[in-house]
């Protein structure tokens, strides 16, 4: 209980300053995720909407709303897919690339400041333990949908 409680406390207390960074750049966390995913895809920073929503693990409807806001802001553009007339590509614009890089640097500075309390060995151990917890929960969810969300027995 103490471990999960502390993980929750950290998440609840870090979200507001992280969201403030994104807001400062005209984004919310979902929009940042779209831009960051396009940026990570490498030049020419284009993906199909299906690739984006799979990477982001969101619904196509949720992605459509985000893309609309990002397009209106000038951070992305939608282009016809030259390989598939039925599809489009989502491309990061120069201003989108600039804004995501600025927001990312500020977010990483905040996260690094939080982790300054730990030495490099502790960071490696914590990262390894958290990765193990995530993999275990993902495996449980795949083996028995809904089981990963069920409260523990006994």
C-alpha positions as CSV (number, residue, x, y, z in Angstrom):
1,X,0.0,0.0,0.0
2,X,2.8,2.4,0.8
3,X,4.5,1.8,-2.5
4,X,1.4,2.3,-4.7
5,X,0.4,5.3,-2.5
6,X,3.8,7.0,-3.0
7,X,3.7,6.3,-6.8
8,X,0.2,7.9,-6.9
9,X,1.4,10.9,-4.8
10,X,4.3,11.4,-7.2
11,X,2.0,11.2,-10.3
12,X,-0.7,13.5,-8.8
13,X,1.9,16.1,-7.7
14,X,4.0,16.1,-10.9
15,X,1.1,16.3,-13.4
16,X,0.2,20.0,-12.6
17,X,3.8,21.4,-13.3
18,X,4.1,19.2,-16.4
19,X,0.7,20.3,-17.7
20,X,1.8,23.9,-17.0
21,X,4.8,23.4,-19.3
22,X,2.6,22.1,-22.1
23,X,0.0,24.9,-21.6
24,X,2.8,27.5,-21.8
25,X,3.4,26.2,-25.3
26,X,-0.3,26.0,-26.3
27,X,-0.6,22.2,-25.8
28,X,-2.2,19.7,-23.5
29,X,-0.5,16.4,-22.6
30,X,-2.4,14.5,-25.4
31,X,-1.4,17.0,-28.0
32,X,2.2,16.9,-26.8
33,X,2.1,13.1,-27.1
34,X,1.0,13.3,-30.8
35,X,3.8,15.9,-31.6
36,X,6.4,13.9,-29.7
37,X,5.4,10.7,-31.5
38,X,5.7,12.4,-34.8
39,X,9.1,13.8,-33.8
40,X,10.4,10.4,-32.6
41,X,9.4,8.9,-36.0
42,X,12.3,10.8,-37.6
43,X,12.4,12.7,-40.8
44,X,10.2,13.5,-42.6
45,X,8.2,13.3,-39.3
46,X,5.1,11.8,-40.9
47,X,2.8,8.9,-39.8
48,X,-0.5,7.5,-40.8
49,X,-3.3,8.2,-38.3
50,X,-3.6,4.4,-37.7
51,X,0.1,4.4,-36.7
52,X,-0.4,7.3,-34.4
53,X,-3.4,6.0,-32.5
54,X,-1.7,2.6,-32.1
55,X,1.5,4.1,-30.8
56,X,-0.5,6.4,-28.5
57,X,-2.9,3.6,-27.5
58,X,-6.0,5.9,-27.9
59,X,-9.1,5.6,-30.0
60,X,-9.3,6.9,-33.6
61,X,-11.9,9.4,-32.4
62,X,-9.7,10.7,-29.7
63,X,-6.9,11.1,-32.2
64,X,-9.1,12.9,-34.7
65,X,-10.0,15.6,-32.1
66,X,-6.3,16.1,-31.2
67,X,-5.3,16.3,-34.8
68,X,-8.0,19.0,-35.5
69,X,-6.6,21.1,-32.6
70,X,-3.0,20.7,-33.7
71,X,-3.8,21.4,-37.3
72,X,-5.7,24.6,-36.3
73,X,-2.6,25.6,-34.3
74,X,-0.3,25.0,-37.3
75,X,1.7,22.3,-35.5
76,X,0.7,19.5,-38.0
77,X,-0.7,19.2,-41.5
78,X,-2.6,16.4,-43.1
79,X,-1.5,15.3,-46.5
80,X,-2.8,12.8,-49.0
81,X,-0.9,9.5,-48.8
82,X,0.9,9.0,-52.1
83,X,0.8,5.2,-51.6
84,X,-2.8,4.9,-50.6
85,X,-5.5,7.2,-52.0
86,X,-7.8,6.2,-49.1
87,X,-5.5,7.4,-46.4
88,X,-3.8,10.5,-45.2
89,X,-0.5,11.3,-43.6
90,X,0.0,13.5,-40.5
91,X,3.1,15.6,-40.8
92,X,4.9,17.7,-38.1
93,X,5.3,21.3,-39.3
94,X,8.4,23.4,-38.6
95,X,6.5,25.2,-35.9
96,X,5.2,21.9,-34.5
97,X,8.8,20.6,-34.4
98,X,10.0,23.7,-32.7
99,X,7.2,23.7,-30.0
100,X,7.6,20.0,-29.2
101,X,11.3,20.3,-28.8
102,X,11.0,23.3,-26.5
103,X,8.3,21.7,-24.4
104,X,10.3,18.4,-24.3
105,X,13.4,20.2,-23.0
106,X,11.5,22.0,-20.3
107,X,9.7,18.8,-19.3
108,X,13.0,16.9,-19.1
109,X,14.5,19.6,-17.0
110,X,11.6,19.3,-14.5
111,X,11.8,15.5,-14.4
112,X,15.6,15.6,-14.0
113,X,15.2,18.0,-11.1
114,X,12.8,15.6,-9.4
115,X,15.3,12.7,-9.8
116,X,18.3,14.7,-8.5
117,X,17.5,13.2,-5.1
118,X,18.7,9.8,-6.5
119,X,22.2,8.7,-7.5
120,X,22.6,7.1,-10.9
121,X,22.6,3.6,-9.4
122,X,19.3,4.2,-7.6
123,X,17.8,5.6,-10.8
124,X,18.8,2.5,-12.7
125,X,17.3,0.2,-10.0
126,X,14.1,2.2,-9.8
127,X,13.7,2.2,-13.6
128,X,14.3,-1.6,-13.7
129,X,11.8,-2.3,-10.9
130,X,9.1,0.0,-12.5
131,X,9.7,-1.7,-15.9
132,X,9.2,-5.1,-14.3
133,X,5.9,-3.9,-12.7
134,X,4.6,-2.5,-16.1
135,X,5.6,-5.7,-18.0
136,X,3.9,-7.9,-15.3
137,X,0.7,-5.8,-15.5
138,X,0.7,-5.8,-19.3
139,X,1.2,-9.6,-19.4
140,X,-1.7,-10.1,-16.9
141,X,-3.9,-7.9,-19.0
142,X,-3.1,-9.8,-22.2
143,X,-3.6,-13.2,-20.6
144,X,-6.9,-12.3,-19.0
145,X,-8.5,-9.1,-20.1
146,X,-9.8,-7.2,-17.1
147,X,-7.7,-9.2,-14.7
148,X,-5.0,-6.5,-14.5
149,X,-7.7,-4.0,-13.4
150,X,-9.2,-6.4,-10.8
151,X,-8.5,-5.8,-7.2
152,X,-6.2,-8.3,-5.5
153,X,-7.7,-11.3,-3.9
154,X,-7.0,-12.3,-0.3
